[in-house]
Amino acid sequence: MLVLSADVQPPVLDRSFWRPLGMRATASFRADFTGLSVSASDLIGRPDDYYRQPWFGGGAVRFAAVQLGGAAAVLDETRRFLRRLGRTDDPYQRQRLGEMLALHETGQRWLRGAAVQAALPSSTTEPLPAAKLAAIGAYANLVRATTEDICLETLRLAERSVGARGLLQPEPFERLHRDLTHYLRQPAPDATLADAGRFALASDRPAYELWGD
């Protein structure tokens, strides 16, 4: 990894490829560094530091938190829409909102669990044991996979709650749906879950002790 002084050596930026389904308010660029000079002082860390585990895979918890925030926004918008239309007495709408609330709380508990797993002891400077590093990575993978399921199910329930009327512009739900759907498409979801399964298969601990120290 490196940081270049773009005001001194400006790269050529190309945004033309960024035409996403959702997240249209965002920007992403291809940067062409052809002809620019890189010195040792521009480098950050050593080669492959960016991919060190469990910190690279564990970083998925950050975007999982954003995704769960998107699902919470979908829940709140669904609730606002139904209240505005006076549909709060419909037993089926109440049931769907209850399911969405359960999904939301599940996601929050997974995030808290990830924070516990990743918390580093303040009383020692010793490297973490390999087993602990593996547990951090596996737990983060489960957070990521479970978050995707939570968000997709939240979207499904919300769609049924608001119907076609709620999906029309300028209703906020239309944009929230596109943004969350697009952001959920993170790379290698199947491999992520398989890695968590590999961690469990390599351990002799019972399930309730898998995440212990």
Salt bridges, closest charged atoms under 4 A:
ASP76 OD1 - ARG79 NH2 3.08
GLU77 OE2 - ARG80 NH2 2.34
ASP89 OD1 - ARG94 NH2 3.11
ASP90 OD2 - ARG87 NH2 3.04
GLU105 OE2 - ARG109 NE 3.20
GLU105 OE2 - ARG112 NH1 3.92
GLU148 OE2 - ARG185 NH2 2.24
GLU153 OE2 - ARG156 NH2 2.71
GLU159 OE2 - HIS177 NE2 2.39
GLU171 OE1 - ARG80 NH2 3.22
GLU171 OE2 - ARG84 NH2 2.84
GLU174 OE2 - ARG178 NE 2.69
ASP179 OD2 - ARG175 NH1 3.40
ASP195 OD1 - ARG198 NH1 2.27
ASP213 OD1 - LYS132 NZ 3.99
